[in-house]
Amino acid sequence: MTTDSPRWYKSSYSGNGGQCVEVAVNLVASRGVVPVRDSKSPSGLTLNVPAGAFASFVEGIKDGEFDAV
């Protein structure tokens, strides 16, 4: 079941340091976007990333493309 209300979650790798982002992947099917927000400001601004761009970003992370040199 798809809903138009975002269901926010943080990665299980996130600690309690407050430096986290939350995503709502449940909107990919209905809107084609992955909303992203700052976990410290849940009522603040949301960035709606196109699903394909978000998938490419995640793959880049997994492949080490953004690792510090």
LOMIMI-511739 format. One line per field, with one value per residue: x, y, z of N, C-alpha, C, CB in turn; residue in three letters; residue number from 1. Coordinates in steps of 0.05 Angstrom, whole numbers. Glycine has a CB too. Example, Ala and Ser with C-alpha at 12.3 -4.5 7.8 and 13.67 -1.06 7.14 Angstrom:
<sites>
n_xx = 264/257
n_yy = -114/-45
n_zz = 156/142
ca_xx = 246/273
ca_yy = -90/-21
ca_zz = 156/143
c_xx = 264/258
c_yy = -66/1
c_zz = 156/157
cb_xx = 226/282
cb_yy = -89/-12
cb_zz = 181/114
code = Ala/Ser
pos = 1/2
</sites>
This chain:
<sites>
n_xx = 17/12/23/9/32/94/135/180/249/311/377/399/451/460/480/467/483/460/471/442/406/339/299/245/225/178/150/168/142/91/103/153/198/248/240/281/305/330/343/344/310/252/205/223/251/244/278/264/286/297/279/315/363/373/381/427/463/465/487/537/558/563/601/645/656/654/690/738/801
n_yy = -24/43/108/178/206/219/168/171/153/137/116/52/53/102/140/168/220/265/283/270/250/241/197/185/134/112/142/136/104/130/185/189/208/216/240/280/300/341/310/337/378/366/392/427/447/404/364/342/290/265/197/165/194/192/137/130/161/132/84/105/118/66/45/74/124/173/174/200/226
n_zz = 0/-18/7/10/50/79/106/152/163/196/181/204/218/240/295/360/355/332/281/233/175/150/110/65/34/17/-19/-70/-109/-116/-125/-147/-122/-70/-9/33/96/151/211/259/252/241/224/188/125/67/22/-41/-75/-140/-154/-185/-183/-128/-121/-152/-122/-73/-93/-108/-58/-36/-71/-58/-79/-55/-15/30/9
ca_xx = 0/28/9/22/46/120/142/208/266/340/393/406/479/461/482/450/498/444/481/430/384/318/288/218/226/152/138/180/121/70/112/179/218/255/243/303/303/348/329/342/289/232/185/237/250/248/290/253/307/286/286/338/386/378/392/455/478/469/507/563/568/571/625/667/661/655/709/760/827
ca_yy = 0/68/131/204/217/207/152/179/136/142/91/37/60/128/140/188/245/287/291/250/257/221/194/172/120/103/160/131/94/149/211/187/223/208/264/280/323/341/297/356/397/352/410/446/442/377/363/320/281/245/170/155/208/182/110/134/171/109/66/118/114/38/41/89/148/198/170/221/217
ca_zz = 0/-19/18/3/73/82/130/156/179/195/177/229/224/253/324/372/355/322/255/216/156/148/84/63/9/10/-39/-96/-128/-122/-133/-161/-107/-43/8/52/115/174/234/281/246/226/213/170/96/57/-5/-56/-94/-158/-145/-199/-172/-101/-125/-161/-99/-55/-106/-106/-31/-34/-88/-47/-96/-39/7/32/-3
c_xx = 18/11/23/34/73/123/172/224/295/354/398/435/482/463/463/465/483/453/469/410/364/308/261/216/198/138/150/158/101/79/139/201/224/259/265/300/324/332/327/320/267/209/197/233/256/258/278/272/294/297/311/364/393/391/421/473/484/489/535/575/578/597/649/674/664/674/730/786/848
c_yy = 25/91/156/218/203/191/155/157/145/115/78/42/87/125/161/215/269/297/273/264/234/221/181/159/110/120/155/123/115/176/211/202/210/234/259/304/319/330/316/376/384/369/430/437/413/380/339/313/261/217/160/168/198/154/112/143/148/90/78/116/85/32/57/115/173/195/192/209/219
c_zz = 0/-8/9/26/76/108/134/171/176/191/204/236/238/283/335/373/344/295/234/196/157/119/86/36/0/-12/-67/-116/-135/-133/-148/-148/-81/-26/28/70/137/198/258/277/229/214/193/141/89/28/-19/-79/-113/-151/-159/-189/-145/-103/-134/-138/-80/-67/-104/-79/-27/-49/-78/-62/-79/-15/6/22/18
cb_xx = -19/36/8/1/28/142/133/211/263/350/419/401/495/436/511/442/523/445/512/415/395/295/308/195/245/134/141/202/108/54/115/176/209/281/217/331/275/359/344/369/301/219/169/266/270/221/321/225/331/294/263/335/381/352/375/456/462/442/499/560/546/549/619/691/639/627/723/763/834
cb_yy = 0/74/129/222/213/228/122/205/107/156/97/7/60/145/145/180/241/309/290/230/262/228/178/194/97/102/188/110/70/154/229/197/252/190/270/279/325/369/272/371/421/331/424/447/460/361/363/327/268/253/151/161/239/181/94/154/193/95/61/148/120/20/48/73/152/204/142/231/234
cb_zz = 24/-49/49/-10/99/81/127/170/170/222/163/225/198/245/333/400/340/341/254/232/127/168/65/67/10/35/-31/-94/-116/-97/-109/-189/-102/-42/22/38/127/180/243/284/230/244/235/177/82/57/-4/-68/-79/-187/-151/-228/-172/-85/-145/-184/-84/-50/-135/-113/-10/-44/-117/-46/-116/-29/5/62/-28
code = Met/Thr/Thr/Asp/Ser/Pro/Arg/Trp/Tyr/Lys/Ser/Ser/Tyr/Ser/Gly/Asn/Gly/Gly/Gln/Cys/Val/Glu/Val/Ala/Val/Asn/Leu/Val/Ala/Ser/Arg/Gly/Val/Val/Pro/Val/Arg/Asp/Ser/Lys/Ser/Pro/Ser/Gly/Leu/Thr/Leu/Asn/Val/Pro/Ala/Gly/Ala/Phe/Ala/Ser/Phe/Val/Glu/Gly/Ile/Lys/Asp/Gly/Glu/Phe/Asp/Ala/Val
pos = 1/2/3/4/5/6/7/8/9/10/11/12/13/14/15/16/17/18/19/20/21/22/23/24/25/26/27/28/29/30/31/32/33/34/35/36/37/38/39/40/41/42/43/44/45/46/47/48/49/50/51/52/53/54/55/56/57/58/59/60/61/62/63/64/65/66/67/68/69
</sites>
